Amino acid sequence: MYKIGMISLGCPKNQVDAERMLAQLDKNGFEIADCYEGVDAVIINTCGFIDAATQEAIENILEMAQLKEEGTVGKIIVTGCLAERQKDAIFESIPEVDAVIGIGADGEIAELVREAIEGDKKYAMPDNSLLPLTGERLLTTPEYWSYLKIADGCSNRCTYCAIPSIRGNYRSVEFETLVQEAKELAAAGTKELILIAQDTTNYGADLYGKSRLPELLDALCEIDGIEWIRMLYCYPDKITDELLETMARQPKVLHYIDLPLQHADDKILARMNRRGNSEFLRNTINKIRTALPDAVIRTTFIVGFPGEGEEEFENLSEFVNEMEFDRLGCFEFSPQEGTPAYDMDEQVDEDVKLRRGEIIMQDQLEIVLLKNNERIGNIYSVIVEDYDAYSDSYSGRTYMDAPEIDGKIIFTTNKNYNNGDFAKVEVIGVNDYDLIGKDIG
């Protein structure tokens, strides 16, 4: 029996791919190790979306190469988006790598890993459309929350994004298959189900001629055991009245909308090939807040996109301060080879990008502090995630916080909770992005 370790990097969508590969390996007799010492092979499931992700992947590969040289690990197998993007370059630049496997070969991972361990270097790069969208998973999240990947790929053509070339066009998972997978996750202990895709709000349009996300939410709400349903990666032009009505009507669907906007200046939005302009984005956000007064909106922006001068950045900055987002991430533009934005004119200096990113995030911190202080005295349902013996306190998340990307609430109690339990907590203080509370349940 071969022992396998895995490192999965990047987004939750990549994590689900890793879980499917792990399930296949487990089913085919491989032992899944929780450390790297003594493994016959280590799989590095990479991200290659932006330069920082590529650098992280390379650093992990080089770390494993050092362990291989020391005799701690056996073969090194690279999968995921960087494998799909770089292909031959990985072998050429890091000779310690024993196999490069594209996402289209994920369904054959057990056979390919065995061949890599027993033979010479392995290279498998079938069409990316062969990536399995269904199948068993060996969950790597805590048992009380899990991801449900409802589609893969993307048919939008944002000029900065390499995802369509890596993952192919948008492909939805069949409706009935998703409902069945959600039932299985619930039976395994999932209480919080997190819907993910490159564009969650586009779910079903390729299969059924229209988005069936509201209908899917209704079906998922019928599943016993599922208490929270959260959506990530929603596009502003697909926030329909029907979707908002469903969110308002279904108590299990959290009033949390992850809405990556990327910019708010009309010129830059056009250069990014994003649908809508700043007025449309304002109207969409106001529509959400009218339909769901307690809605928490998370967004991301890119600063330093080609053509972003001081006027365009000022428009973005004013938009951020006007809209007062609950959650916000900011990234410096990272030119990706093969995308239209890679060699656009009017590229922005790196130091300017950094300065602009710092300005946005400093403004956002002030907004968050104001909003968090306004929440003092409010009572929230909290999913418990950790206990700290030193401070004798628990921490968890409200509906306002997605796991691993948002903040938390730290609270004291006289009760004993297990991870995954729900507590009723009153907010009594603020610690930057986090809340402080006391259990009143």
C-alpha positions in Angstrom: 0.0 0.0 0.0 1.4 3.4 -1.0 1.2 6.3 1.3 0.2 9.7 -0.2 0.3 13.2 1.1 -1.4 16.2 -0.4 -1.1 20.0 -0.4 -4.0 21.8 -1.8 -3.6 25.5 -2.6 -5.8 28.3 -3.8 -9.5 28.6 -3.9 -12.3 26.4 -2.5 -13.1 25.2 -6.0 -9.6 23.8 -6.2 -10.1 22.3 -2.7 -13.2 20.4 -3.9 -11.1 19.0 -6.8 -8.5 17.8 -4.2 -11.2 16.1 -2.1 -12.4 14.2 -5.2 -8.8 13.1 -5.9 -8.3 12.0 -2.3 -11.5 9.9 -2.4 -10.3 8.1 -5.5 -6.9 7.4 -4.0 -8.5 6.1 -0.8 -10.9 3.9 -2.8 -8.0 2.5 -4.8 -6.1 1.3 -1.7 -3.7 4.3 -1.1 -3.1 5.4 2.4 -3.8 9.1 2.9 -1.2 10.5 5.2 -1.7 13.6 7.5 2.0 14.5 7.3 4.8 14.2 4.7 7.3 12.0 6.5 7.7 8.7 4.8 5.1 9.2 2.0 5.7 7.5 -1.3 4.4 10.5 -3.1 3.2 14.0 -2.3 0.6 15.7 -4.6 0.7 19.5 -4.8 -2.7 20.7 -6.1 -1.7 24.1 -7.3 -3.3 27.5 -8.0 -2.0 29.7 -10.8 -4.5 32.5 -11.0 -2.2 35.4 -10.2 1.5 35.8 -9.6 1.2 35.5 -5.8 -0.6 32.1 -6.2 2.0 30.9 -8.7 4.8 31.9 -6.3 3.2 30.1 -3.4 2.8 26.9 -5.6 6.5 27.1 -6.7 7.6 27.6 -3.1 5.7 24.5 -2.0 7.1 22.4 -4.8 10.7 23.5 -4.0 10.0 22.7 -0.3 8.9 19.2 -1.3 12.0 18.9 -3.6 14.2 19.6 -0.6 12.4 16.9 1.4 12.8 14.5 -1.5 16.5 15.2 -1.5 16.6 14.5 2.2 14.7 11.2 1.7 11.6 12.3 3.6 9.2 12.1 0.6 9.2 10.0 -2.5 7.8 11.2 -5.8 6.5 14.8 -6.4 3.3 15.1 -8.4 2.0 18.5 -9.5 -1.7 18.9 -10.3 -4.2 21.8 -10.5 -4.2 25.1 -12.3 -0.5 25.8 -12.4 0.0 22.3 -13.9 -2.6 23.1 -16.5 -1.0 26.5 -17.3 2.7 25.8 -17.2 2.8 22.2 -18.5 6.3 21.5 -19.7 7.8 24.5 -17.9 7.4 22.8 -14.5 9.5 19.8 -15.6 12.1 22.1 -17.2 12.5 24.4 -14.2 12.1 21.9 -11.3 13.6 18.6 -12.4 12.8 17.0 -9.0 9.1 16.9 -10.1 8.1 13.4 -11.2 4.6 14.0 -12.7 2.6 16.9 -14.0 -1.1 16.2 -14.3 -3.7 18.5 -15.8 -7.1 19.0 -14.3 -8.7 16.9 -17.1 -6.8 13.9 -15.8 -8.2 14.2 -12.2 -10.5 11.3 -12.9 -7.5 9.0 -13.5 -5.5 10.2 -10.5 -5.1 6.9 -8.8 -3.7 5.1 -11.9 -1.5 8.1 -12.7 -0.1 8.3 -9.2 0.6 4.6 -9.2 2.4 4.8 -12.5 4.5 7.8 -11.3 5.5 5.9 -8.2 6.5 2.7 -10.0 7.9 4.2 -13.2 9.5 7.1 -14.9 8.3 10.7 -15.1 4.6 11.1 -16.0 2.9 13.7 -18.0 -0.9 13.8 -18.5 -2.6 16.7 -20.0 -6.0 15.7 -21.5 -8.7 18.3 -22.4 -9.7 20.4 -19.3 -13.3 19.7 -20.1 -12.8 16.2 -18.8 -12.4 17.5 -15.2 -14.9 15.5 -13.1 -17.7 17.7 -11.8 -19.2 14.9 -9.6 -18.0 12.0 -7.6 -17.1 11.0 -4.1 -15.1 13.4 -1.9 -12.9 12.9 1.1 -13.8 16.1 3.0 -10.9 18.3 4.2 -13.1 20.9 5.9 -14.5 20.4 9.4 -17.5 18.0 9.3 -20.0 20.7 10.1 -19.4 22.8 7.0 -18.5 21.9 3.4 -18.5 23.3 -0.1 -20.9 22.4 -2.8 -19.3 23.2 -6.2 -22.2 23.8 -8.5 -20.2 24.6 -11.7 -16.7 24.8 -13.0 -15.0 27.0 -15.7 -16.1 30.4 -16.8 -17.6 31.8 -20.0 -17.1 35.5 -19.0 -14.1 37.0 -20.7 -12.7 39.5 -18.2 -9.5 40.8 -19.8 -7.3 40.2 -16.7 -8.4 36.6 -16.0 -6.8 33.4 -17.1 -9.5 31.1 -15.7 -11.3 30.4 -19.1 -8.0 29.3 -20.6 -7.2 27.1 -17.6 -10.7 25.7 -16.7 -12.6 26.1 -20.0 -16.1 27.4 -20.5 -18.8 27.4 -17.7 -20.2 24.0 -17.0 -23.0 23.5 -14.5 -23.6 20.3 -12.5 -27.0 18.8 -13.1 -29.7 19.9 -10.7 -30.6 16.5 -9.3 -26.9 15.6 -8.8 -26.3 18.6 -6.7 -29.4 18.0 -4.5 -28.2 14.4 -4.0 -24.7 15.5 -3.1 -26.0 18.0 -0.6 -28.1 15.3 1.0 -25.0 13.1 1.4 -23.1 16.0 2.9 -25.9 16.6 5.4 -25.9 12.9 6.3 -22.2 13.2 7.0 -22.7 16.1 9.4 -22.7 19.2 7.3 -24.7 22.1 8.8 -23.4 24.9 6.8 -23.4 24.4 3.0 -21.4 26.9 0.9 -22.2 27.1 -2.8 -19.2 27.9 -5.0 -18.5 28.3 -8.7 -16.6 30.9 -10.9 -20.0 32.5 -11.2 -22.5 31.1 -8.8 -25.4 33.2 -10.0 -25.1 31.8 -13.5 -25.9 28.3 -12.3 -27.9 26.3 -14.8 -27.9 28.8 -17.7 -25.8 26.5 -19.9 -27.9 23.4 -19.2 -31.4 24.8 -18.8 -31.3 28.1 -20.7 -31.7 30.2 -17.6 -30.3 30.5 -14.1 -31.8 27.9 -11.7 -30.1 29.2 -8.6 -33.3 30.3 -6.8 -34.8 26.9 -7.5 -31.7 25.2 -6.3 -31.8 27.2 -3.1 -35.4 26.1 -2.5 -34.5 22.5 -3.0 -31.4 22.6 -0.7 -33.5 24.3 2.0 -35.7 21.1 2.1 -32.7 19.0 3.2 -32.8 18.0 6.9 -29.6 18.8 8.8 -28.6 21.8 6.6 -29.1 24.9 8.7 -27.1 27.5 6.9 -26.7 28.0 3.1 -24.1 30.5 2.0 -23.2 31.7 -1.5 -19.8 32.8 -2.8 -18.8 34.3 -6.1 -22.0 36.1 -7.2 -22.0 38.4 -10.2 -23.8 41.8 -9.9 -25.6 41.6 -13.2 -27.3 38.3 -12.1 -28.6 39.5 -8.8 -32.2 39.2 -9.8 -35.4 40.1 -8.0 -36.3 36.3 -8.0 -33.0 35.5 -6.2 -33.4 38.2 -3.6 -37.0 37.1 -3.0 -35.8 33.6 -2.4 -33.2 34.8 0.0 -35.7 36.8 1.9 -38.2 33.9 2.0 -35.9 31.1 3.0 -34.6 31.3 6.5 -31.7 28.9 5.9 -30.3 31.1 3.1 -27.9 33.5 4.8 -28.2 37.2 3.9 -24.5 37.2 2.8 -23.6 38.1 -0.7 -20.1 37.7 -2.0 -20.1 40.2 -4.9 -16.7 40.6 -6.6 -16.9 44.0 -8.3 -13.2 44.5 -9.3 -13.6 48.2 -9.9 -16.0 51.1 -10.0 -14.7 53.5 -12.6 -16.5 53.3 -15.9 -13.4 53.4 -18.0 -11.6 50.7 -16.1 -14.7 48.5 -16.0 -14.9 48.7 -19.8 -11.2 47.9 -20.1 -11.8 44.9 -17.8 -14.7 43.8 -20.0 -17.0 43.8 -16.9 -20.7 44.1 -17.5 -22.4 47.3 -16.2 -21.0 50.7 -15.0 -20.7 52.4 -11.7 -24.3 53.6 -11.7 -25.5 50.0 -12.3 -23.3 48.7 -9.5 -24.8 51.4 -7.1 -28.3 50.4 -8.1 -27.6 46.7 -7.6 -26.2 47.3 -4.1 -29.1 49.5 -3.2 -31.5 46.8 -4.5 -29.9 44.2 -2.3 -30.0 46.4 0.8 -33.7 47.3 0.1 -34.7 43.6 -0.3 -32.5 42.4 2.5 -31.9 45.2 5.1 -29.5 43.0 7.1 -27.5 41.9 4.1 -23.8 41.6 4.5 -22.0 42.4 1.2 -18.5 41.2 0.6 -16.5 42.4 -2.4 -13.1 42.5 -4.0 -11.3 45.2 -6.0 -8.3 45.3 -8.2 -6.1 48.4 -8.0 -3.5 49.4 -10.6 -5.2 48.0 -13.7 -3.8 49.4 -16.9 -5.2 52.8 -17.5 -6.0 53.5 -13.8 -4.8 57.0 -13.3 -5.4 59.2 -10.3 -8.8 60.1 -11.5 -9.9 56.5 -12.0 -8.5 55.5 -8.6 -10.2 58.4 -6.9 -13.5 57.2 -8.4 -12.9 53.8 -7.0 -11.9 55.2 -3.6 -15.1 57.4 -3.4 -17.2 54.4 -4.4 -15.7 52.3 -1.5 -16.4 55.0 1.0 -19.9 55.7 -0.3 -21.0 52.1 -0.4 -19.6 51.1 3.0 -19.1 47.4 2.3 -19.2 45.0 5.2 -16.3 42.9 3.9 -13.7 43.9 1.3 -10.5 42.5 -0.2 -8.1 44.5 -2.4 -5.5 43.1 -4.8 -2.9 44.7 -6.9 -3.3 44.0 -10.6 -1.2 41.0 -11.6 -0.6 40.8 -15.4 -1.2 37.2 -16.6 0.4 36.0 -19.8 -2.1 35.1 -22.4 -4.8 37.6 -21.2 -5.6 40.8 -23.1 -4.6 42.9 -20.1 -1.1 41.4 -20.0 0.3 43.8 -22.6 -2.3 46.7 -22.5 -0.9 50.2 -22.6 -0.8 52.4 -19.6 0.6 49.8 -17.2 0.8 51.1 -13.6 4.0 51.1 -11.5 4.2 48.5 -8.7 4.8 51.0 -6.0 1.7 53.0 -7.1 -0.4 49.8 -7.0 0.8 49.0 -3.4 0.1 52.6 -2.3 -3.4 52.5 -3.7 -4.1 49.1 -2.2 -3.1 50.4 1.2 -5.4 53.4 0.9 -8.4 51.3 0.1 -7.7 48.8 2.9 -7.1 51.6 5.5 -10.4 53.3 4.4 -12.1 49.9 4.7 -10.8 49.3 8.2 -12.4 52.5 9.3 -15.7 51.4 7.7 -15.5 48.0 9.4 -14.8 49.5 12.8 -17.8 51.8 12.5 -20.1 49.0 11.4 -18.8 46.6 14.1 -19.4 49.2 16.8 -22.9 49.6 15.6 -23.4 45.9 16.2 -22.8 46.1 19.9 -25.9 45.0 21.7 -27.1 42.8 18.7 -27.7 39.1 19.3 -26.5 36.6 16.7 -26.6 32.9 16.1 -23.0 31.7 16.1 -21.5 28.4 14.8 -18.8 27.4 17.3 -15.4 26.7 15.8 -12.8 26.7 18.5 -12.1 26.8 22.2 -9.1 28.6 23.8 -8.2 27.2 27.2 -5.9 30.1 28.0 -8.6 32.7 27.9 -11.4 30.2 28.6 -13.4 31.5 25.6 -14.9 30.2 22.4 -14.8 31.6 18.9 -17.1 31.1 16.0 -18.8 32.8 13.1 -22.1 34.6 12.5 -24.0 34.7 9.2 -21.8 37.7 8.4 -18.6 35.6 8.2 -17.6 33.0 5.6 -15.0 30.5 6.9 -11.3 31.2 6.3 -11.8 34.6 4.6 -13.8 36.7 7.1 -13.6 37.6 10.8 -14.9 35.8 13.9 -16.7 36.5 17.2 -14.9 35.6 20.4 -17.3 34.9 23.3 -17.4 33.8 26.9 -19.9 31.3 28.3 -20.5 29.0 31.3 -21.6 26.2 28.9 -19.5 23.5 27.1 -19.8 23.6 23.3 -18.5 21.3 20.7 -17.3 22.6 17.3 -20.3 22.9 15.0 -22.7 23.7 17.8 -24.8 26.8 17.6 -24.7 29.4 20.4 -26.7 32.6 20.9 -24.3 35.4 21.5 -24.7 39.1 22.3 -22.0 41.5 20.9 -20.3 43.5 23.7 -17.2 44.8 22.1 -15.0 45.0 19.0 -11.4 44.0 18.1 -10.7 45.4 14.7 -12.3 43.0 12.2 -13.5 40.7 15.0 -16.4 40.9 17.5 -16.4 40.2 21.2 -19.4 38.7 22.8 -21.1 36.8 25.6 -23.3 33.7 25.4 -26.9 34.4 26.4 -28.3 31.1 25.1 
